[in-house]
Amino acid sequence: MIAVLHEWGAAEQVCDDAELVVSELFTNAVRHTDSEKVDCELTVVGAFLRLEITDQGRGGSAPHVQPGSVDKECGRGLFLVGALSESWGVRPDPSGRGRTVWADLPYGPPTAH
């Protein structure tokens, strides 16, 4: 993923933030569903990098920020996603067998050194 972002000319901060957000969303999909397959998609939409993690569902409730998760070792992943993203959300996968959790991160050209 980072190699693709570098090819696209993403700033280092964008790469760092995207790596953390994808890690959190992917981990949630693996830990909280019984999916055999989890997909990741990156697209640039206007001034944002859209990150999408699609699972096969069959988990508990839809992802949400846990109250009081900021100070806990576990459960703060979606808090971090919200802090780094302009917006994020959940939608059913078009196949009807899972869901996609997406996040839009500010995306800009690399800064001059």
N, C-alpha and C positions, 0 to 999 in steps of 0.2 A: 504494500500500500504506500509506504513512504517513498519508494522508488518512483511510483506513478506520480505522486504529488511533486516530487523534484522534477520529473520530466515535464510536468505542467507548469513549472516555474513558481510553485507555491513558496511563500515566505516560510522561514524556519519555524516561526511561532505557529503558523497554520498547521505545519506538519506535526509539531509537538502536541497541539490541542487535538488534532484529528486522531493521532495515535492513542491518546488517553480516552477519548470519547468512544472510539471503535472498541477498544479493549473493555471498557465498562459495559457497553451494550452487548458485545459478543459474550462476555462472561455471564451476564444476566440470562441470555438466551440459552446458554449451556446449563447453567445452574438451576433455572426455574422452569424449564420445559423438558419434555422427554424427546426432543427433536433428534432425529438421526442426521439431519443436515441443517446447517445455518449458513446463509449467504450474506455477503457484504457487497454493497454497491456504492460507488462514489460518482457524483456528478457535480458539475459547476452550473449553478442556476443563478444568473445575474451576478450579484456581489456576494454570493454565498456558496459554500461547499456543502452539498447535501450528502450526508452519510446515512445509509439505510442498512439495517440488519434485519433479515427476514428469517424467521424460524418456522417450524411446522406446528407450533402451538402445543396444544395438549398440556399446557401448564395451568397454573392457578389463575389468579386474577391478572388483569392488565398491569403493566409496569406503572408504578407511581412512586413519588418521593416519600420515603418513610419519615414520619414526624420525629424530630430529635435526632436525625441521622448524621448531622454535621459532626458531632463529637464521638460517634461510634466508629469502631474499626470496620464493621460490616454494615452495609445498608446505606452508605453515602454515595454510591456510584451515580445514581440519578440526580443527586444534588450537584455533583461535579458536572454531569452532562448539562444540567440547567445553567450552571455558572459559566460554562465555556461556550454555550450555544446561544444564538440569537433566539431560537425557538426549537422545540422538540415535541414529538407526539407519537401516537400509536394509531395504526389503521389495520384493518383486517387485510390479510394477503388476498390478492384477487382470486387465487385458487380456492379460497374458503377454508384452507387447512392451515391456519397459522396467522401470524401477524407480522407487520413490519414496524419496527421502531426507528424513527428517523430523527435526525438533528441537523440543523442548519448552522454552520459556523461562518463567521465573517471570513471572507476570502479576498485576499489582495495580492498584488504583484510583489515580488521579492523586494526587500529594501536594499538600497545602494550601500555598499561598504565603503 
